[in-house]
Amino acid sequence: MDTLTRMRAFIAVVESEGFSAAARKTGRSKALLSKYVRELEDEIGALLINRTTRQVALTAAGEVYFARASAVLADLESLNEAAREATGEAKGRIRVSAARTFGDAELGLSLIEFAAAHPDIALDVHLDDSFVDLVEQGFDVAIRMTRLTDSTMIARRLAPLEMAVCASPAVIERVGRPAHPGELTHLPVVVDTNARLLSTWHFRDPATGDTLPVTVSGRFTANSPVTVRAAAIAGLGYALSPEFVVRADIEAGRLVRVLEDFMPRDAGIYAVFPHRRHLPARVRVFVDYLAAWFKRCDGEKQAAKAAAE
């Protein structure tokens, strides 16, 4: 147990890139973590970390030990999870990465409702619209809204992701309403720089199903769908946005949706997690909950739509 405690301290220091940051992360004192790492080095008989006043750096021995120790602790956690799963228990902490847009919209309720329904599972949610590396940054699962192409990950589709091109009524009156995606090349647009293809928007030919890439440009860009939405409402141009972000504005008439027949249908909301020999029970429970949550919401949405008709 002493060795495992020292290993965990060492890994925390390396992952946090310093003793002070590791102390804040683990809730243990900097002096105690330093003691554990020093004892681990004494036990091994090799220096693992070069310490300076500003940072820590792994030695050659430290790099080897860090890789193997991380694998050992991951296997131990998998063993513990397997035992918990055999007894039907799901406990522990889940580190979740999701787009800020997801968390700030009504979809973020899925995370809150999960936490309320599973008091034995701690949910550590990080909202960031930029792409994150799950393995490198230590996340258990990510919620991604995209056309999924990363084959190195395991993914479960939770729901379709509907996209919308829209603009304010004033913009449509001023520059015209496009009848074909290609017309956007000559119209002002607002670009979400989080999008993978930036200024190339992809549409679908309704007759053939072929992809129609369109190059767009505008004088306003932002790395936030919420800011792009606000810019579109303010009349800066056409915007490509997740439908759930602009739905209320379309219903209220602040934005007008165009080119609906040309929108692709292959994007989705996914739960993505790294390849593992054993998926932790808590992660499986979390993903199952999200899938059921989105299915229920879709059913309610369809019922409301039918009632309105």
C-alpha angles and dihedrals in degrees: 000000000000090000092049091050090051092047091052090049091050093049092047091053092049095045092046091045093230147031096254094052091045090051091054091046097047099034091236126119122265089237093054093049090048089051092051093049092047091050090049091052090049090050092050096038095229138095109250102177132036106215124209131169092262108029148001125241129192120244119221088264089047093055091053093045094047093054094048095040091051089053092048093052091045089053090048091051090049090051091051091047091050090053092048091048090052088058093043093248125138113188140146139059129316120199108208128191118199138158114268087235090060094050096044095048127072088271088072088071087076089068094046093047091049091053090050092049095047110044092169092062121074113212116208105189122191116190116201129146092210123087115267131199105235097201098042094046096041102244122157095204140358130207107218130184106203150086097289115231105149105109093182090075136066112237138186120197109231101178142339116271113223117202126202136198111209145157139184119274088246092058092048090050092048103043104015138250115280117234093189130032092239089069089068088075088075098038130083114260139180113230126213104213091200089072112103095230095039106190096015112085119193122219134173127239103235092209101048104015090233120147115256112202113198126190112220135181139190142163095246126065130167137173093229129076088209091057091044088053091052091049091051091051089050089057102253094132148283117327134202108215143156105272094234090060094057101027096104092046092052091049090049093048095244088118132029120214119225139180093027093155091057099053117116119238101204101089121099148170109257139187104221127190137166123266109269134171088231124023109219112250092233091056092048090050090048095051092045089052093051092049091052091044093054092044091053092047091050090052091051091047092052091047091051091048092051091048091051091053 
